[in-house]
Structure formats: structure tokens, C-alpha cells
Amino acid sequence: MDLKCHCVQLSDSHFIPLLGFGTYAAEEVPKSKAGEATKLAIDAGFHHIDSAYLYGNEEEVGQAIRSKIADGTVKREDIFYTSKLWSTFLRPELVRPALERSLKKLQMDYVDLYIIHFPFALKPGEKLLPEDGHGKLILDTVDLCATWEALEKCKDAGLTKSIGVSNFNHKQLEKILNKPGLKYKPVCNQVECHPYLNQRKLLDFCKSKDIVLVAYSALGSQRDEKWVPQNLPVLLDDPVLCDIAKKHKRTPALIALRYQIQRGVVVLAKSFNEKRIKENMQVFEFQLTSEDMKVLDGLNRNVRYIVGKFAVDHPEYPFSEEY
């Protein structure tokens, strides 16, 4: 497989593979599973691995990547690894130590992409979700432009090749793009994106600014009770999606992934099931017609699975804006 064919060039000239492997799993799933699945994914042909400090599995994922380098399956430069800066580390002085902590867990010299996980800051400290005595999240206020400058320094130090953001709305992106003395603009914005939430306006905005949209929860969501309201419809059961899948003799998941690729969106596929991991690589073996694409566009109903409701009172809560 010619990797360049299945990559998109970022605004800083690095290339990001169009299909990425997501490693998030609910708390009850043993962390070792993420490591095992990462090995399976690399064996299946995935070169883009997406993780985060929040997921608590960077040690296992790093070990899996290193073992696949050691056995000659891939070289380090073949792998595109993304990590994310968690909300308790948004103060500028905490950014580099947070990245260095991830690198230590991974046992790597650099990551390929480091992104701000959410635009809202939480109280610094060891707790991922710091709460007060009443079980309410303790928020922090940080100037995102100052956080961004700290990321720029990490890039200059060679700790990350590229820098970007996640879960930012267009106003928050504008804030960074219009920052006086901006050295590097965000190469990507990783957001929830699937046929029920196709992010058309945000995608158009990002394309106009040469920012790549990266889709998470592209197959709907894992319905983790901590993050996802349980009454939402299951995307992969959608009859329209299933009809298109039948027509192409593919799974609904493959249709949902292919939909993003044809829109120029980098898409993350998360599965710890070996058969499905291999299956997801078939996304490059077929094409949807323009009619299929139009029908899939018509499924949009602005259903957001990951609402981050715990931060809804934060001034930087991103999802109150239309896009």
C-alpha cells in the first residue's frame, strides 16, 4: 500500500494517514486490551494510532508500537502517533511537562501530533476530573492563546512534529488563528463527526483555513455511560446506512468510514475486535457514488453523542455554538 496515496498533507507539510486507529475504551476494559489491539491494527496495516493522556493506556500503546518496530513490521517513521493535552494541563507552564510525561509513558522521543483535547480548562493536579465536596467539577480559566504558545514551543523543541486542537468550535479556532505573533496554526481539529452529526459548516470553515478535520466517534459511539446519553439512536442500525451497505456488499461501519474519507476528513476507527480491525482497512477498496454521498448527507440530525455535559458551565464550553 502506497502510504502517500492514503494520506493528507497538513499545513506544516507533514502527512497524516486518512485512516487512524482509535484506542479509547471504557474504564472497565483492561488497559492491556488497548496494547493488544494496537498490535493487531499495525499488523492489519494501520499506520496512524490515536491515543491520549486521558485514556490512561499510553504505556500499553507505546509498548505495542515499539514491539512492532522491534519485530520489523514497521519503522518509527512509518507510524503517525497522536497524543492529547488533557484539560488539567492547559496552563502554559504545564504543557511541556504533560507532553514529556506522555513521551515517558510511550518511551518515545517525539509524537507526530499533539493536540489540545478540549478547549476548557480544569483545576490542575493529578485528578483527571477534579471535583469539589459536592461532586461538581472544579473549572479553571486559562487563555487558550497562551496554551497554544506553549504547544508551539513543544514543536520547536522537537517533542512533537505537528500541533492541533480537538473539540474546538469555529470561534475558538478563530481566536488562535488571529493571535498576534502566531507561529504555527493548528494543523487539525479533531471532533465528533458521523452521518448523524456531519459537521458540514465546521468542515467548510476548517477547509477554508487549511485545517484538516479529524473525525472521532465516526461509527456513532461506544455508548460509555460516563460520556454518552443512553437514549440516543444507534448509528450503525440506521436503515438508510444499512441499505447502502447492502448495495456495496460492505458493513455499515465501512460505509460510515468511507463517507468521511470522500469528504476529505481523516477518520478514526475504534475496534478491539480482530475481525473488525482487519475489515476497517477495506475502506480503500471501494467508492461511494455521488448519489450515496448525498443520501448520507441527508442523514444529518445534529445528534451529538459526546456532549461533555460536566463542563457545560465553562465559558469555553465548545458545543453551545452552532459549529
Number of C-alpha atoms within 10 A of each C-alpha: 6 6 14 12 9 15 16 18 15 16 17 13 10 15 17 28 20 24 28 25 24 24 24 20 19 14 11 6 10 11 20 14 17 26 22 16 22 28 20 20 27 22 15 16 16 23 24 22 25 23 20 22 19 16 17 17 24 26 19 19 27 22 20 22 24 19 14 18 17 12 9 9 14 18 13 14 10 13 19 20 26 22 25 24 25 24 22 23 24 30 21 18 12 15 23 19 13 18 24 17 14 24 20 15 18 21 15 16 11 21 22 22 23 25 24 28 24 23 25 26 25 26 20 19 10 9 10 15 18 16 14 9 7 6 9 12 16 18 22 16 14 18 14 22 18 16 21 27 19 19 28 20 16 22 21 12 12 13 21 24 18 29 26 23 27 24 20 23 21 18 12 17 23 12 12 19 17 11 16 9 8 13 12 19 22 26 25 24 26 24 22 24 28 28 28 23 18 24 20 14 12 18 22 13 17 18 15 10 16 16 21 24 28 25 26 24 19 25 25 25 20 16 16 14 9 13 16 17 15 12 8 13 13 15 21 19 12 14 11 16 22 18 13 20 18 13 8 15 11 16 18 23 23 24 29 25 26 24 24 24 19 14 12 16 22 24 28 25 25 24 21 21 13 13 11 16 23 17 15 23 18 13 18 14 7 12 14 15 10 10 9 16 18 11 15 20 17 13 17 15 11 14 18 20 24 19 17 15 14 15 19 14 11 17 13 20 22 22 16 10 9 11 15
